[in-house]
Amino acid sequence: MRTPEEILPVLGRLPLARAEVDRGCEARAREGWLEQVWARDEARVLWVSGGRAPVLGGQLVLTRPEGELPDGAVYLGRSTADVAPGTGPRAELILLVSEDHPPLRAGEAGGQPVAEPEDIAWVGLREVAAALTDRDAGVFAEAVAIANWHAVHTHCPQCGTPTDITQSGWVRVCPRDQSQHFPRTDPAIIVTVTDHQDRVLLGNNVAWGPRMYSTLAGFVEPGESLEAAVVREVHEESNLRIHSPVYLGSQPWPFPQSLMLGYTAVTDHPEDAAADREEVAHVRWFTREELAQAVGEGEITLPGSASISRALIEHWFGGALPEPRTLQN
């Protein structure tokens, strides 16, 4: 039987695509299920505030439920990590969303008690994802995505009536017309474009500083295939005609609700590259030597290690890129 690693796409287990949690899709639809979970001894809560969660020592800090089940609770699933088979119940993970950082009077990270809650740092997913365990990375990504959806889907899109939260936080129902509304995910493609010299094309977005370069990307339009989106977006942003798109991997990007699907593609006419000046300010071809030098000297910066863009670039590069060199006193 093949292992999970053997059936993964080329890019493998990307930082935000790691998960070791049974989401409990069937169980969470039961009436009163979330209330039952809240009352269990093995229940744990992950607080999320403004897209940030409590972290200590590179691990999410979980707390025990207190009092009555509050509004805004969402069932995330049953954790299968950190518990040996047959040693006891698995942790039940619950998400609680708050506008302000709640006081954490007690908690645990990686199953160990947190003795000094004031040492806990509230950090965003992008900053810490690559350092988290598979369980924590998957839970954090899931929590941020569902929290973002709830924040902007509070009313029925058909009649404007405030909706009720059902199915342990995974469905919103309009009490007026009984329509159901589910968490949405917006597919977006992201591409490393290469030429006959095996150079890679990177672009500088108009919304970034002048040194930041990344792979080209864009949202899939209604009625469009992923491959068609790859061809269209690259042409729109760089004027290039490409062919042979190949899928390499995907990961959620809950900022606020995207799924990034990574591709590589080829152009036969690299000389046609030209930024559209609306989304992309500049495009530039790099050999491996040129990219390593530009990054090492701080001439350009690349997306962080949690992004699929970085994984795509390093897949083309053939390994990790060098860290920027700094002057020594």
C-alpha positions as CSV (number, residue, x, y, z in Angstrom):
1,M,0.0,0.0,0.0
2,R,1.4,3.4,-0.9
3,T,2.2,5.9,1.8
4,P,0.6,9.4,1.9
5,E,3.9,10.9,0.8
6,E,4.0,8.6,-2.3
7,I,0.7,10.0,-3.6
8,L,1.5,13.6,-3.0
9,P,2.1,15.9,-6.0
10,V,5.6,17.1,-6.9
11,L,5.8,19.9,-4.4
12,G,5.0,17.5,-1.5
13,R,3.6,18.6,1.9
14,L,3.5,22.3,1.7
15,P,3.5,24.3,4.9
16,L,-0.2,25.1,5.0
17,A,-1.3,21.8,3.4
18,R,-0.3,19.7,6.4
19,A,-3.0,18.4,8.7
20,E,-3.4,15.6,11.2
21,V,-7.0,16.3,12.3
22,D,-10.1,14.3,11.6
23,R,-12.6,17.1,10.7
24,G,-15.6,15.1,11.8
25,C,-17.7,16.2,8.9
26,E,-20.5,13.7,9.6
27,A,-20.5,14.1,13.4
28,R,-20.6,17.9,13.5
29,A,-23.9,18.0,11.6
30,R,-25.7,16.3,14.5
31,E,-28.0,18.4,16.6
32,G,-26.3,19.4,19.8
33,W,-23.0,17.9,18.8
34,L,-20.9,21.0,19.6
35,E,-22.5,21.3,23.1
36,Q,-21.6,17.6,23.8
37,V,-18.0,18.2,22.7
38,W,-17.7,21.3,24.8
39,A,-18.6,19.3,27.9
40,R,-15.9,16.6,27.3
41,D,-12.8,16.4,29.5
42,E,-10.6,16.1,26.4
43,A,-12.0,19.2,24.7
44,R,-9.5,22.0,23.9
45,V,-10.1,25.5,22.6
46,L,-8.0,27.4,20.1
47,W,-8.6,31.2,20.3
48,V,-8.2,33.2,17.1
49,S,-8.2,37.0,17.2
50,G,-7.7,39.1,14.1
51,G,-6.1,36.2,12.3
52,R,-3.7,35.5,15.1
53,A,-3.5,32.7,17.6
54,P,-1.6,32.1,20.8
55,V,1.8,30.3,20.3
56,L,4.5,29.3,22.7
57,G,7.7,27.4,21.8
58,G,6.6,26.9,18.2
59,Q,3.3,25.3,19.2
60,L,-0.3,26.4,19.4
61,V,-1.6,27.1,22.9
62,L,-4.9,25.3,23.6
63,T,-7.1,26.0,26.6
64,R,-9.8,24.0,28.4
65,P,-13.4,25.1,27.9
66,E,-14.9,27.2,30.7
67,G,-18.5,28.0,31.4
68,E,-21.3,27.7,28.9
69,L,-20.6,27.3,25.2
70,P,-20.3,30.8,23.8
71,D,-21.5,32.1,20.5
72,G,-19.0,31.9,17.7
73,A,-17.7,28.4,18.5
74,V,-16.8,26.2,15.6
75,Y,-15.9,22.5,15.8
76,L,-12.5,21.9,14.1
77,G,-12.1,18.2,14.6
78,R,-10.5,15.4,16.6
79,S,-6.7,15.6,16.9
80,T,-4.9,12.4,16.1
81,A,-1.4,13.8,16.9
82,D,0.5,13.6,20.1
83,V,-1.6,10.7,21.4
84,A,-0.4,7.1,21.2
85,P,-3.0,4.5,20.0
86,G,-4.9,3.0,22.9
87,T,-3.7,5.5,25.5
88,G,-6.9,7.5,25.9
89,P,-9.3,9.9,24.2
90,R,-8.1,12.1,21.4
91,A,-8.4,15.9,21.9
92,E,-11.5,17.6,20.6
93,L,-10.5,20.9,19.0
94,I,-12.9,23.9,19.1
95,L,-12.3,27.3,17.6
96,L,-13.4,30.5,19.3
97,V,-13.1,33.8,17.6
98,S,-12.6,37.1,19.4
99,E,-12.1,40.7,18.3
100,D,-9.6,41.2,21.1
101,H,-7.0,38.9,22.4
102,P,-8.7,37.1,25.3
103,P,-6.8,36.5,28.6
104,L,-5.4,33.0,28.7
105,R,-5.5,32.0,32.3
106,A,-4.3,28.5,31.6
107,G,-3.4,26.4,28.6
108,E,-1.1,23.8,27.1
109,A,1.3,23.6,24.2
110,G,2.0,20.2,22.7
111,G,0.3,18.6,25.7
112,Q,2.5,20.4,28.2
113,P,1.1,22.9,30.7
114,V,1.9,26.6,30.0
115,A,3.2,27.9,33.3
116,E,3.6,31.5,32.3
117,P,0.6,32.7,30.1
118,E,2.3,36.2,29.8
119,D,5.0,34.5,27.7
120,I,2.5,33.5,25.0
121,A,2.8,35.4,21.7
122,W,-0.2,36.1,19.5
123,V,1.1,35.5,15.9
124,G,-0.3,35.2,12.4
125,L,-0.3,32.1,10.3
126,R,2.2,33.4,7.8
127,E,4.8,34.1,10.4
128,V,4.8,30.7,12.2
129,A,3.3,28.2,9.7
130,A,6.6,26.6,8.6
131,A,7.7,26.0,12.2
132,L,4.5,24.4,13.4
133,T,3.8,20.6,13.6
134,D,1.6,19.1,11.0
135,R,-1.3,19.1,13.4
136,D,-0.9,22.7,14.4
137,A,-0.3,24.0,10.9
138,G,-3.4,22.3,9.6
139,V,-5.5,23.4,12.6
140,F,-4.3,27.0,12.3
141,A,-5.0,27.2,8.5
142,E,-8.5,25.7,9.0
143,A,-9.3,28.0,11.9
144,V,-8.3,31.2,10.1
145,A,-10.2,30.2,6.9
146,I,-13.5,29.4,8.7
147,A,-13.1,32.5,10.9
148,N,-12.6,34.7,7.9
149,W,-15.7,33.3,6.3
150,H,-17.9,33.9,9.3
151,A,-16.6,37.5,9.6
152,V,-17.9,38.5,6.1
153,H,-20.9,36.2,5.7
154,T,-23.2,37.3,8.5
155,H,-26.3,38.0,6.4
156,C,-28.2,36.1,3.8
157,P,-27.1,37.1,0.3
158,Q,-30.6,36.5,-1.1
159,C,-32.7,38.7,1.3
160,G,-30.2,40.4,3.7
161,T,-31.5,38.7,6.9
162,P,-28.9,37.9,9.6
163,T,-28.2,34.2,9.4
164,D,-28.0,31.6,12.2
165,I,-25.0,29.4,12.7
166,T,-25.7,25.6,12.5
167,Q,-23.8,22.3,12.0
168,S,-21.2,23.2,14.6
169,G,-20.3,26.4,12.8
170,W,-19.9,25.0,9.3
171,V,-23.2,26.2,7.9
172,R,-25.2,29.4,8.1
173,V,-29.0,29.3,7.6
174,C,-31.3,32.1,6.8
175,P,-34.3,32.0,9.2
176,R,-36.5,33.8,6.7
177,D,-36.1,31.8,3.5
178,Q,-34.3,28.8,5.0
179,S,-31.5,29.0,2.5
180,Q,-28.2,27.3,3.5
181,H,-24.8,29.0,3.1
182,F,-21.5,27.1,3.2
183,P,-17.9,28.2,3.6
184,R,-16.4,29.3,0.3
185,T,-13.0,28.7,-1.2
186,D,-11.7,30.8,-4.1
187,P,-9.4,28.8,-6.4
188,A,-6.4,30.7,-7.7
189,I,-3.5,29.6,-9.9
190,I,0.1,30.4,-9.4
191,V,2.8,29.7,-12.0
192,T,6.5,29.4,-12.6
193,V,7.0,30.3,-16.3
194,T,10.3,29.1,-17.9
195,D,11.8,29.5,-21.3
196,H,14.1,27.4,-23.6
197,Q,17.1,28.5,-21.5
198,D,15.3,27.2,-18.4
199,R,15.2,30.7,-16.9
200,V,12.3,31.6,-14.6
201,L,10.1,34.7,-15.0
202,L,9.2,36.6,-11.8
203,G,7.1,39.7,-11.4
204,N,6.9,42.7,-9.1
205,N,3.3,43.6,-8.2
206,V,2.3,47.2,-8.1
207,A,1.1,46.8,-4.5
208,W,4.5,45.7,-3.3
209,G,7.7,47.5,-2.7
210,P,10.1,47.6,-5.7
211,R,12.3,44.8,-4.5
212,M,9.7,42.1,-3.9
213,Y,9.4,39.5,-6.8
214,S,7.2,36.5,-7.0
215,T,5.6,34.0,-9.4
216,L,2.6,35.2,-11.5
217,A,-0.9,34.3,-10.1
218,G,-4.5,35.1,-10.4
219,F,-8.0,33.9,-9.6
220,V,-9.9,31.3,-11.7
221,E,-12.9,32.8,-13.3
222,P,-16.4,31.2,-13.4
223,G,-16.7,28.5,-16.0
224,E,-12.9,28.4,-16.5
225,S,-10.6,25.4,-16.2
226,L,-7.4,25.6,-14.1
227,E,-5.2,25.2,-17.2
228,A,-7.1,27.9,-19.1
229,A,-6.7,30.3,-16.1
230,V,-2.9,29.6,-16.2
231,V,-2.7,30.6,-19.8
232,R,-5.0,33.6,-19.5
233,E,-3.4,35.1,-16.3
234,V,0.1,34.8,-17.5
235,H,-0.8,36.5,-20.8
236,E,-2.7,39.3,-19.0
237,E,0.1,40.0,-16.6
238,S,3.2,39.4,-18.7
239,N,2.1,39.4,-22.4
240,L,3.5,35.9,-22.8
241,R,1.9,33.0,-24.7
242,I,2.6,29.8,-22.8
243,H,2.0,26.1,-23.2
244,S,2.4,22.8,-21.4
245,P,1.0,23.8,-18.0
246,V,1.8,21.1,-15.4
247,Y,0.2,20.8,-12.0
248,L,2.7,20.7,-9.1
249,G,0.7,21.0,-5.9
250,S,-1.7,23.1,-3.9
251,Q,-2.3,24.6,-0.5
252,P,-4.9,26.7,1.3
253,W,-4.1,30.4,1.5
254,P,-6.8,31.7,3.9
255,F,-6.1,35.4,3.4
256,P,-9.0,35.5,3.3
257,Q,-10.2,32.3,1.5
258,S,-8.1,31.1,-1.4
259,L,-6.8,27.8,-2.5
260,M,-3.6,28.2,-4.4
261,L,-2.9,25.7,-7.2
262,G,0.7,25.6,-8.3
263,Y,1.7,25.1,-12.0
264,T,4.7,25.4,-14.2
265,A,4.5,26.3,-17.9
266,V,6.7,27.2,-20.8
267,T,7.0,30.0,-23.3
268,D,8.7,29.9,-26.7
269,H,9.0,33.7,-27.0
270,P,10.6,35.1,-23.8
271,E,11.4,38.3,-25.6
272,D,7.7,39.2,-25.6
273,A,7.6,39.5,-21.8
274,A,6.1,42.9,-20.7
275,A,4.4,43.8,-17.5
276,D,0.8,45.0,-17.8
277,R,1.5,47.9,-15.4
278,E,-1.9,47.5,-13.8
279,E,-1.3,44.5,-11.6
280,V,2.4,43.9,-12.3
281,A,4.9,46.7,-12.4
282,H,7.9,44.8,-13.7
283,V,8.7,41.3,-15.0
284,R,12.2,39.9,-15.1
285,W,13.9,36.7,-16.3
286,F,16.5,35.0,-14.0
287,T,18.9,32.2,-14.5
288,R,19.7,30.2,-11.3
289,E,23.0,32.1,-10.8
290,E,21.3,35.5,-11.3
291,L,18.5,34.7,-8.9
292,A,20.9,33.4,-6.2
293,Q,23.1,36.5,-6.6
294,A,20.1,38.9,-6.5
295,V,18.7,37.3,-3.4
296,G,22.0,37.0,-1.6
297,E,22.9,40.6,-2.2
298,G,19.5,41.9,-1.2
299,E,18.7,43.3,-4.6
300,I,15.4,41.5,-4.5
301,T,13.3,39.7,-1.9
302,L,11.1,36.6,-2.4
303,P,7.9,35.4,-0.7
304,G,8.3,33.7,2.7
305,S,8.7,30.0,3.4
306,A,5.0,29.5,4.1
307,S,3.9,30.5,0.6
308,I,3.5,28.1,-2.4
309,S,5.3,30.7,-4.5
310,R,8.5,30.1,-2.5
311,A,8.1,26.4,-3.0
312,L,7.5,26.8,-6.7
313,I,10.6,29.0,-7.1
314,E,12.8,26.6,-5.1
315,H,11.5,23.6,-7.0
316,W,12.7,25.3,-10.2
317,F,16.0,26.4,-8.5
318,G,16.7,22.8,-7.3
319,G,16.9,23.5,-3.6
320,A,16.8,26.2,-0.9
321,L,17.8,29.7,-2.0
322,P,20.7,31.4,-0.1
323,E,19.9,33.7,2.7
324,P,20.5,37.4,2.1
325,R,24.1,38.4,3.0
326,T,24.4,41.1,5.6
327,L,27.4,43.3,6.5
328,Q,29.3,42.2,9.5
329,N,30.7,44.7,12.0
